[in-house]
Amino acid sequence: MSAYLAHLNRADEKVMTKIQAAYLQTTWNELGSPLCEHRTLDLERSEDGYVTGNYRCLACGYAVAR
């Protein structure tokens, strides 16, 4: 998981796709859903590049704001 998160946190990575968010949510739930402060957010895009208007937490994948 840490290699995947490191990939998401690269300086040139500016968006999170719905698939990436789903992966993070699944992984977070497998860890027992620990408390997350949602400190780092990223704009969500669909797989075809459409901006959804949602922001996702890079740690847990939760949709934080719209």
BELJOMO-V906891 format. One record per run of one state. SS is the DSSP state (A for helix, B for strand, O for the rest). FROM is the first residue (numbers start at 1). TO is the last residue. Records with the same first field share a line. If there is no record, write none. Layout:
BEGIN
SS->FROM-TO  FROM-TO
END
This chain:
BEGIN
O->1-1  9-14  31-40  46-50  58-62  66-66
A->2-8  18-30
B->15-17  41-45  51-57  63-65
END
